Amino acid sequence: MILELYVATREQHVVAVSQLCSLSGGSTTTALRHIENIEALGYISRGPDPNDRRRLIVTMQPVLGDALDHWLDLQLGAERLGV
């Protein structure tokens, strides 16, 4: 879920809560619980879609984007070193 949100954010796509739930591969209830937990940590936020008030969109907060950028840099560096 987090990587899908990361990629969508970097590609400037809007991600709905329902999309994240479906991408999780688990039940909607479980996915919503994870979304709530991640939001409580301050890594994402949920808000209304300005184009469709029935839909909630998920926004990745900069702290999560920065952490994922750093993690990906470490992974790519380790791969280059053959670790």
Backbone as a printed PyTorch tensor [residue, N CA C, xyz], in Angstrom:
tensor([[[  0.8130,  -1.1880,   0.0000],
         [  0.0000,   0.0000,   0.0000],
         [  0.8610,   1.2580,   0.0000]],

        [[  1.8600,   1.2730,   0.8610],
         [  2.6920,   2.4720,   0.9830],
         [  3.4850,   2.7140,  -0.2940]],

        [[  4.0300,   1.6590,  -0.8700],
         [  4.7960,   1.8550,  -2.1060],
         [  3.9040,   2.3170,  -3.2570]],

        [[  2.6880,   1.7980,  -3.3240],
         [  1.7560,   2.2490,  -4.3590],
         [  1.4410,   3.7320,  -4.1890]],

        [[  1.2470,   4.1510,  -2.9470],
         [  0.9800,   5.5610,  -2.6700],
         [  2.2010,   6.4120,  -3.0020]],

        [[  3.3790,   5.9050,  -2.6850],
         [  4.6270,   6.6160,  -2.9860],
         [  4.7680,   6.8500,  -4.4930]],

        [[  4.5950,   5.7910,  -5.2650],
         [  4.7260,   5.9020,  -6.7270],
         [  3.6700,   6.8560,  -7.2800]],

        [[  2.4380,   6.7030,  -6.8400],
         [  1.3640,   7.5760,  -7.3280],
         [  1.6460,   9.0360,  -6.9900]],

        [[  2.1590,   9.2780,  -5.7910],
         [  2.4750,  10.6470,  -5.3840],
         [  3.5850,  11.2200,  -6.2410]],

        [[  4.6210,  10.4340,  -6.4830],
         [  5.7400,  10.9050,  -7.3000],
         [  5.3030,  11.1670,  -8.7420]],

        [[  4.2990,  10.4100,  -9.2000],
         [  3.7690,  10.6080, -10.5540],
         [  2.6180,  11.6140, -10.5720]],

        [[  2.3690,  12.2380,  -9.4270],
         [  1.3370,  13.2670,  -9.2570],
         [ -0.0650,  12.7610,  -9.5780]],

        [[ -0.3380,  11.5210,  -9.1540],
         [ -1.6720,  10.9440,  -9.2920],
         [ -2.3970,  11.0520,  -7.9580]],

        [[ -3.6950,  11.2000,  -8.0210],
         [ -4.5310,  11.2070,  -6.8260],
         [ -4.9010,   9.7650,  -6.5080]],

        [[ -4.8360,   9.4120,  -5.2170],
         [ -5.1700,   8.0520,  -4.7990],
         [ -6.3370,   8.1120,  -3.8230]],

        [[ -7.3810,   7.3810,  -4.1410],
         [ -8.5490,   7.3100,  -3.2660],
         [ -8.3460,   6.2150,  -2.2270]],

        [[ -9.0100,   6.3690,  -1.1050],
         [ -8.9650,   5.3500,  -0.0590],
         [ -9.3930,   4.0050,  -0.6330]],

        [[-10.4410,   4.0050,  -1.4440],
         [-10.9360,   2.7490,  -2.0230],
         [ -9.8770,   2.0820,  -2.9030]],

        [[ -9.0850,   2.8870,  -3.6250],
         [ -8.0080,   2.3240,  -4.4550],
         [ -6.9460,   1.6620,  -3.5860]],

        [[ -6.5520,   2.3410,  -2.5030],
         [ -5.5440,   1.7610,  -1.6130],
         [ -6.0440,   0.4620,  -1.0040]],

        [[ -7.3030,   0.4460,  -0.6150],
         [ -7.8760,  -0.7710,  -0.0390],
         [ -7.7990,  -1.9150,  -1.0370]],

        [[ -8.1290,  -1.6460,  -2.2790],
         [ -8.1030,  -2.7010,  -3.2810],
         [ -6.6750,  -3.1280,  -3.6060]],

        [[ -5.7280,  -2.1940,  -3.5790],
         [ -4.3290,  -2.5320,  -3.8500],
         [ -3.6860,  -3.3330,  -2.7240]],

        [[ -4.2670,  -3.2630,  -1.5350],
         [ -3.6620,  -3.9360,  -0.3840],
         [ -3.6920,  -5.4540,  -0.5180]],

        [[ -4.6450,  -5.9630,  -1.2700],
         [ -4.7460,  -7.4080,  -1.4280],
         [ -5.4350,  -8.0920,  -0.2640]],

        [[ -5.7910,  -7.3300,   0.7560],
         [ -6.4810,  -7.8920,   1.9100],
         [ -7.9200,  -7.4260,   1.9420]],

        [[ -8.5440,  -7.6560,   3.0760],
         [ -9.9320,  -7.2140,   3.2180],
         [ -9.9790,  -5.6940,   3.3700]],

        [[-11.1010,  -5.1310,   3.0110],
         [-11.2810,  -3.6830,   3.1280],
         [-11.1450,  -3.2390,   4.5770]],

        [[-11.7150,  -4.0130,   5.4920],
         [-11.6470,  -3.6700,   6.9120],
         [-10.2050,  -3.6090,   7.3950]],

        [[ -9.4110,  -4.5890,   7.0170],
         [ -8.0020,  -4.6110,   7.4130],
         [ -7.2480,  -3.4520,   6.7840]],

        [[ -7.4900,  -3.1990,   5.5190],
         [ -6.8140,  -2.0920,   4.8370],
         [ -7.1740,  -0.7610,   5.4800]],

        [[ -8.4410,  -0.5650,   5.8090],
         [ -8.8570,   0.6810,   6.4620],
         [ -8.1960,   0.8430,   7.8240]],

        [[ -8.0590,  -0.2490,   8.5510],
         [ -7.3850,  -0.1970,   9.8520],
         [ -5.9330,   0.2230,   9.6790]],

        [[ -5.2560,  -0.3360,   8.6720],
         [ -3.8640,   0.0500,   8.4080],
         [ -3.7730,   1.5200,   8.0010]],

        [[ -4.6900,   1.9630,   7.1640],
         [ -4.7050,   3.3710,   6.7500],
         [ -4.8890,   4.2720,   7.9680]],

        [[ -5.8020,   3.9060,   8.8600],
         [ -6.0270,   4.6940,  10.0770],
         [ -4.7720,   4.7330,  10.9430]],

        [[ -4.0990,   3.5910,  11.0830],
         [ -2.8820,   3.5410,  11.8950],
         [ -1.7700,   4.3930,  11.2940]],

        [[ -1.6080,   4.3130,   9.9880],
         [ -0.5690,   5.1020,   9.3120],
         [ -0.8970,   6.5940,   9.4100]],

        [[ -2.1720,   6.9180,   9.3180],
         [ -2.5820,   8.3170,   9.4550],
         [ -2.3230,   8.8200,  10.8780]],

        [[ -2.6000,   7.9840,  11.8740],
         [ -2.3730,   8.3720,  13.2710],
         [ -0.8980,   8.6630,  13.5420]],

        [[ -0.0120,   8.0090,  12.7960],
         [  1.4260,   8.2530,  12.9380],
         [  1.8700,   9.5260,  12.2190]],

        [[  0.9780,  10.1080,  11.4250],
         [  1.2880,  11.3480,  10.7210],
         [  1.9600,  11.1620,   9.3770]],

        [[  1.9300,   9.9380,   8.8400],
         [  2.5880,   9.6610,   7.5640],
         [  1.7040,   9.9390,   6.3520]],

        [[  0.4030,   9.8800,   6.5570],
         [ -0.5500,  10.1640,   5.4820],
         [ -1.6820,  11.0000,   6.0610]],

        [[ -2.4670,  11.5850,   5.1780],
         [ -3.6960,  12.2530,   5.6070],
         [ -4.7950,  11.8910,   4.6190]],

        [[ -6.0130,  11.9530,   5.1130],
         [ -7.1740,  11.6900,   4.2670],
         [ -8.0240,  12.9470,   4.2150]],

        [[ -8.5930,  13.1850,   3.0540],
         [ -9.4600,  14.3460,   2.8960],
         [-10.3780,  14.1590,   1.7140]],

        [[-11.3590,  15.0530,   1.5950],
         [-12.3220,  14.9260,   0.4960],
         [-11.6740,  15.2080,  -0.8520]],

        [[-12.1400,  14.4980,  -1.8410],
         [-11.7160,  14.7490,  -3.2180],
         [-12.4170,  16.0250,  -3.6790]],

        [[-11.6690,  17.0350,  -4.1190],
         [-12.3130,  18.2830,  -4.5310],
         [-13.2480,  18.1180,  -5.7330]],

        [[-13.0680,  17.0430,  -6.4970],
         [-13.9020,  16.8120,  -7.6780],
         [-15.0780,  15.8780,  -7.4280]],

        [[-15.0490,  15.1680,  -6.2860],
         [-16.1050,  14.2020,  -5.9780],
         [-16.2040,  14.0830,  -4.4620]],

        [[-17.1450,  14.7490,  -3.8770],
         [-17.2580,  14.7990,  -2.4130],
         [-17.5650,  13.4520,  -1.7780]],

        [[-17.9810,  12.4890,  -2.5670],
         [-18.2580,  11.1530,  -2.0210],
         [-16.9770,  10.3800,  -1.7800]],

        [[-15.8970,  10.8180,  -2.3790],
         [-14.6410,  10.0760,  -2.3690],
         [-13.6320,  10.7300,  -1.4270]],

        [[-12.8800,   9.9040,  -0.7020],
         [-11.7830,  10.3920,   0.1280],
         [-10.4720,  10.0870,  -0.5740]],

        [[ -9.5750,  11.0540,  -0.5530],
         [ -8.2580,  10.8210,  -1.1380],
         [ -7.2200,  10.7370,  -0.0260]],

        [[ -6.1520,  10.0250,  -0.3180],
         [ -5.0540,   9.8480,   0.6270],
         [ -3.8720,  10.6490,   0.1110]],

        [[ -3.2710,  11.4080,   1.0060],
         [ -2.1100,  12.2160,   0.6540],
         [ -0.9280,  11.7740,   1.5050]],

        [[  0.1830,  11.4960,   0.8520],
         [  1.3970,  11.1240,   1.5640],
         [  2.0330,  12.3910,   2.1340]],

        [[  2.3850,  12.3660,   3.4010],
         [  3.0350,  13.5080,   4.0310],
         [  4.5260,  13.5080,   3.6920]],

        [[  5.1500,  14.6760,   3.6820],
         [  6.5680,  14.7610,   3.3050],
         [  7.4850,  13.8560,   4.1280]],

        [[  7.1870,  13.6740,   5.4010],
         [  8.0480,  12.8320,   6.2430],
         [  8.1070,  11.3980,   5.7060]],

        [[  6.9990,  10.8810,   5.2200],
         [  6.9820,   9.5280,   4.6510],
         [  7.7030,   9.4990,   3.3160]],

        [[  7.4680,  10.4950,   2.4820],
         [  8.1600,  10.5600,   1.1930],
         [  9.6650,  10.6310,   1.3690]],

        [[ 10.1160,  11.4440,   2.3290],
         [ 11.5500,  11.5660,   2.5930],
         [ 12.1340,  10.2470,   3.0990]],

        [[ 11.4020,   9.5800,   3.9950],
         [ 11.8710,   8.2980,   4.5280],
         [ 11.9650,   7.2520,   3.4240]],

        [[ 10.9850,   7.2240,   2.5390],
         [ 11.0140,   6.2590,   1.4390],
         [ 12.1100,   6.5890,   0.4320]],

        [[ 12.3300,   7.8740,   0.1660],
         [ 13.4450,   8.2680,  -0.7040],
         [ 14.7590,   7.7530,  -0.1340]],

        [[ 14.9470,   7.9550,   1.1660],
         [ 16.1790,   7.5160,   1.8330],
         [ 16.3130,   5.9930,   1.7750]],

        [[ 15.2240,   5.2830,   2.0670],
         [ 15.2480,   3.8230,   2.0490],
         [ 15.5860,   3.3020,   0.6500]],

        [[ 14.9710,   3.8980,  -0.3630],
         [ 15.2540,   3.4610,  -1.7360],
         [ 16.7030,   3.7430,  -2.1220]],

        [[ 17.2370,   4.8860,  -1.6930],
         [ 18.6510,   5.1830,  -1.9470],
         [ 19.5490,   4.1260,  -1.3180]],

        [[ 19.2250,   3.7200,  -0.0820],
         [ 20.0090,   2.6760,   0.5920],
         [ 19.9070,   1.3450,  -0.1450]],

        [[ 18.7030,   1.0020,  -0.5880],
         [ 18.5090,  -0.2590,  -1.3030],
         [ 19.2830,  -0.2780,  -2.6110]],

        [[ 19.2240,   0.8170,  -3.3410],
         [ 19.9420,   0.8910,  -4.6180],
         [ 21.4480,   0.8830,  -4.4010]],

        [[ 21.9040,   1.5460,  -3.3470],
         [ 23.3320,   1.5410,  -3.0290],
         [ 23.8160,   0.1510,  -2.6580]],

        [[ 23.0330,  -0.5700,  -1.8690],
         [ 23.3980,  -1.9300,  -1.4780],
         [ 23.4170,  -2.8500,  -2.6870]],

        [[ 22.4640,  -2.6570,  -3.5930],
         [ 22.4160,  -3.4820,  -4.8010],
         [ 23.6570,  -3.2500,  -5.6570]],

        [[ 24.0630,  -1.9960,  -5.7620],
         [ 25.2540,  -1.6780,  -6.5600],
         [ 26.5120,  -2.2920,  -5.9580]],

        [[ 26.5250,  -2.3940,  -4.6220],
         [ 27.6780,  -2.9780,  -3.9400],
         [ 27.6130,  -4.5020,  -3.8960]],

        [[ 26.4940,  -5.0490,  -4.3200],
         [ 26.3340,  -6.4980,  -4.3190],
         [ 26.0310,  -7.0640,  -2.9490]],

        [[ 25.4930,  -6.2370,  -2.0700],
         [ 25.1810,  -6.6760,  -0.7030],
         [ 23.8250,  -7.3150,  -0.6650]]])
